[in-house]
Amino acid sequence: MGAILTRREMVCATAAALTVPAASRAAGASEKSKQSAETDASGVLRFGFIGVGGRGTYLLRLLLQIPNVRVTAVCDINEANLNRALKMATDKGEPRPAAFSKGPTDYRRLCALDIVDAVVIATPVPLHAPMAVEAMRAGKHVFSEVAAATTLDDCWALVETKEKTGRTYMMAENMCYMRPNMQILTMVQRGVFGECTYAECGYVHDCRNIKFNADGTLTWRGEMARDMIGNLYPTHQFGPVAQWLGINRTDRLVSLVAMTTRQMALERYAANRFGKDHPAAKIKFAVGDSTSALIQTANGVVIDIRYDTLSARPHPTTNYYALQGASASYDSDGQKIWIEGRSKENTWETLDKYAEEFDHPMWREYESDAAKTQHGGGDFFPLREFIHAIRTGARAPVDVYDAATWSAIMPLTAASIQAKNQPVEVPDFTRGQWKNWKA
Ligand SMILES: NC(=O)c1ccc[n+]([C@@H]2O[C@H](COP(=O)([O-])OP(=O)(O)OC[C@H]3O[C@@H](n4cnc5c(N)ncnc54)[C@H](O)[C@@H]3O)[C@@H](O)[C@H]2O)c1
């Protein structure tokens, strides 16, 4: 049993207090969802997994360490992946979960099961929204991998289904939980930055190799790159920035303008890896190597967001972030911070210097457990936050409005590029409610 949930489950009052900082990041954190948690008679929360490839398997491993939850069903069209997941559960001493692998819509049978309270979705990105909608309609809470949706219609479908069903919905954006990002959030909340005017973020990570299978056919990521344009993976970079700026809380996105480079890197990579006469080298990809967008908010903030998973470059650059406020400036490159009145004039300091004062309470509490998980420890918190939201009825820290808004950057960048870089309007998925919600 992990320490965190032992404390949470056994000392409810303490547990609630421990999660206040996280819950308070969510808009309207005091609002309760319509339902309280459904569990089996003994209070165990029963999970179904849809998609147990690389990510789903890791999430399953994390979930199996949490007390008072069980995995009762697994669905994957790949039988080897399915069987690996079933074995992980039984190796942990759990009864064998119900298994579903009869084709791409078999997840519907999992969603219909009475023995499942919540569903984890870790399938290819374009499948997330239809699966989440189906699961919520069937009465399940949903924890969806990123991004939540690829079209504006699907973003709206998520919002409308969540509102209609009252289920807990959370998008699994782990970058929001990385320690430096949470420290900056604390600093923003305590007024260190003053009013913010500008932020920069990027997901810049050479992922060309995982666009292809070993035989040169395309993976689902490769198919997205072949068929789609724009920012195809916006939430890792945008999530932390959105939380710092209070997007869907005290501010909202208003318009977006995007530009993309031409496609070069992937086609060149295919020829180099498979040979210039191989069918893989003849595939025409729609996506540009690098896509940038500027987003304007209602409060006059500008956010510069970049997506580039194709350009040749060394690892481990993945995400970068910058934030400019009236009285402080942060640049994740080198973890540099400058604070008016505290830092020397013209002198950057390292974020570490302020860790003691501004480390997020969740990180203080769970440092040793979190440090063992991937993505800078950011993977430790989201599933636990989701479970906490279900059990308490509190709003999820990355809720359906965040999921829709952050994911909408994908179709909106495509629309702007298609319109020869014209600005496009960003829908207000909260329908004006953001004005009444607190940061
Ligand atoms: N948060 C993170 O840091 C992070 C990291 C990696 C991946 N991800 C996300 O996780 C998701 C999965 O990525 P991955 O790397 O594990 O991909 P993957 O290809 O390894 O796994 C996808 C799994 O879904 C299964 N699947 C496909 N269609 C299905 C269907 N109709 N029904 C049931 N199962 C189906 C596949 O067989 C496979 O096992 C993606 O959305 C990705 O963006 C997030």
The ligand as an SDF file (V2000), in Angstrom:
LIG
                    3D

 44 48  0  0  0  0  0  0  0  0999 V2000
    0.7490   11.7960  -20.2810 N   0  0  0  0  0  0  0  0  0  0  0  0
    1.8560   11.3350  -20.8330 C   0  0  0  0  0  0  0  0  0  0  0  0
    2.9540   11.6630  -20.4310 O   0  0  0  0  0  0  0  0  0  0  0  0
    1.7300   10.3750  -21.9600 C   0  0  0  0  0  0  0  0  0  0  0  0
    2.8280    9.6230  -22.3720 C   0  0  0  0  0  0  0  0  0  0  0  0
    2.6560    8.7120  -23.4200 C   0  0  0  0  0  0  0  0  0  0  0  0
    1.4170    8.5890  -24.0310 C   0  0  0  0  0  0  0  0  0  0  0  0
    0.3780    9.3570  -23.5950 N   0  0  0  0  0  0  0  0  0  0  0  0
   -0.9480    9.2120  -24.2040 C   0  0  0  0  0  0  0  0  0  0  0  0
   -1.4370    7.9140  -23.9030 O   0  0  0  0  0  0  0  0  0  0  0  0
   -2.1890    7.4100  -24.9820 C   0  0  0  0  0  0  0  0  0  0  0  0
   -1.6410    6.0600  -25.4280 C   0  0  0  0  0  0  0  0  0  0  0  0
   -0.3190    6.2380  -25.8650 O   0  0  0  0  0  0  0  0  0  0  0  0
    0.6860    5.0000  -25.9140 P   0  0  0  0  0  0  0  0  0  0  0  0
    2.0340    5.5510  -26.0800 O   0  0  0  0  0  0  0  0  0  0  0  0
    0.4080    4.0810  -24.7810 O   0  0  0  0  0  0  0  0  0  0  0  0
    0.2070    4.3120  -27.2760 O   0  0  0  0  0  0  0  0  0  0  0  0
    0.2710    2.7660  -27.5960 P   0  0  0  0  0  0  0  0  0  0  0  0
    0.0990    2.6480  -29.0550 O   0  0  0  0  0  0  0  0  0  0  0  0
    1.4430    2.1420  -26.9350 O   0  0  0  0  0  0  0  0  0  0  0  0
   -1.0250    2.1760  -26.8550 O   0  0  0  0  0  0  0  0  0  0  0  0
   -2.3270    2.3340  -27.3380 C   0  0  0  0  0  0  0  0  0  0  0  0
   -3.1000    1.0830  -26.9850 C   0  0  0  0  0  0  0  0  0  0  0  0
   -4.4570    1.2800  -27.3570 O   0  0  0  0  0  0  0  0  0  0  0  0
   -4.9100    0.0660  -27.9590 C   0  0  0  0  0  0  0  0  0  0  0  0
   -6.0800    0.3520  -28.8020 N   0  0  0  0  0  0  0  0  0  0  0  0
   -6.1100    0.9590  -30.0050 C   0  0  0  0  0  0  0  0  0  0  0  0
   -7.3740    1.0490  -30.4540 N   0  0  0  0  0  0  0  0  0  0  0  0
   -8.1610    0.4840  -29.4910 C   0  0  0  0  0  0  0  0  0  0  0  0
   -9.5560    0.2640  -29.3730 C   0  0  0  0  0  0  0  0  0  0  0  0
  -10.4190    0.6600  -30.3270 N   0  0  0  0  0  0  0  0  0  0  0  0
  -10.0250   -0.3510  -28.2740 N   0  0  0  0  0  0  0  0  0  0  0  0
   -9.1650   -0.7650  -27.3050 C   0  0  0  0  0  0  0  0  0  0  0  0
   -7.8290   -0.5740  -27.3600 N   0  0  0  0  0  0  0  0  0  0  0  0
   -7.3420    0.0300  -28.4480 C   0  0  0  0  0  0  0  0  0  0  0  0
   -3.6960   -0.4370  -28.7310 C   0  0  0  0  0  0  0  0  0  0  0  0
   -3.8060   -1.7950  -29.0600 O   0  0  0  0  0  0  0  0  0  0  0  0
   -2.5890   -0.1410  -27.7310 C   0  0  0  0  0  0  0  0  0  0  0  0
   -2.3810   -1.2120  -26.8430 O   0  0  0  0  0  0  0  0  0  0  0  0
   -2.1350    8.4750  -26.0580 C   0  0  0  0  0  0  0  0  0  0  0  0
   -3.2630    9.2530  -25.9360 O   0  0  0  0  0  0  0  0  0  0  0  0
   -0.9320    9.3020  -25.7060 C   0  0  0  0  0  0  0  0  0  0  0  0
   -1.0690   10.6310  -26.1260 O   0  0  0  0  0  0  0  0  0  0  0  0
    0.5240   10.2320  -22.5900 C   0  0  0  0  0  0  0  0  0  0  0  0
  1  2  1  0
  2  3  2  0
  2  4  1  0
  4  5  1  0
  4 44  2  0
  5  6  2  0
  6  7  1  0
  7  8  2  0
  8  9  1  0
  8 44  1  0
  9 10  1  0
  9 42  1  0
 10 11  1  0
 11 12  1  0
 11 40  1  0
 12 13  1  0
 13 14  1  0
 14 15  2  0
 14 16  1  0
 14 17  1  0
 17 18  1  0
 18 19  2  0
 18 20  1  0
 18 21  1  0
 21 22  1  0
 22 23  1  0
 23 24  1  0
 23 38  1  0
 24 25  1  0
 25 26  1  0
 25 36  1  0
 26 27  1  0
 26 35  1  0
 27 28  2  0
 28 29  1  0
 29 30  1  0
 29 35  2  0
 30 31  1  0
 30 32  2  0
 32 33  1  0
 33 34  2  0
 34 35  1  0
 36 37  1  0
 36 38  1  0
 38 39  1  0
 40 41  1  0
 40 42  1  0
 42 43  1  0
M  CHG  2   8   1  16  -1
M  END
$$$$
